[in-house]
Amino acid sequence: MADDTGQAKGTAGFLLEMGMLKRAKRSGWWIAGVKDPETIAEHSFRVGLIGSVLAMMEGADPAKTALLGLWHDTQETRVGDIPHIGRRYLKAASNEKVTADQVSAAHPAVREGAQRIVEEYENGDSPEVICAHDADKLECLIQAIEYREQGYSNVQGWIDSSLANLTTPSAQALAKAALDMTSVEWQKTYLP
């Protein structure tokens, strides 16, 4: 029984740690001058949603793609959101290693499941992995569009980089459509 209590505490501790993602900002946007960027959790939520949409459009499994997207930045509770320029100077542990540490005290099924999800996201090449990676880039592009509308003019590099790295036809089509819209244009479909 003590082992079950320890595993429950280890699993609950992991869930509490994930709460940090609701407070941790996506720091790369500070380089573009965004004073109050979205949190990692806000980014990951939309990545999961975009991933499921891309998977539907690409004929992949939307639930699996959303799961990959939701887990893709969970390691940032330990290593932070290191901007690309910062990665030139740091050698961070692999996401697989960070995840293994994060769930080391969790229930065995959680340990195995978490490690399998992160390993697949980092190293897989299934349609779901491809859609999840595209979702990460497309979310960044959409966020940059929203920041640009708010007056942050230094986000074009994020838009260009994200657009150039999209691989699926669906992600490319959605990016092009988003670039021709405002962030509130969706309301026109529903309002008279």
Secondary structure, DSSP 8 states (H G I E B T S, - for coil): -HHHHHHHHHHHHHHHHHGGGGT-B-THHHHTT-SS--BHHHHHHHHHHHHHHHHHHHTS-HHHHHHHHHHTTTTHHHH----TTGGGT-----HHHHHHHHTTTS-HHHHHHHHHHHHHHHH--SHHHHHHHHHHHHHHHHHHHHHHHTT-GGGHHHHHHHHHT--SHHHHHHHHHHHTS-TTGGGGGT--
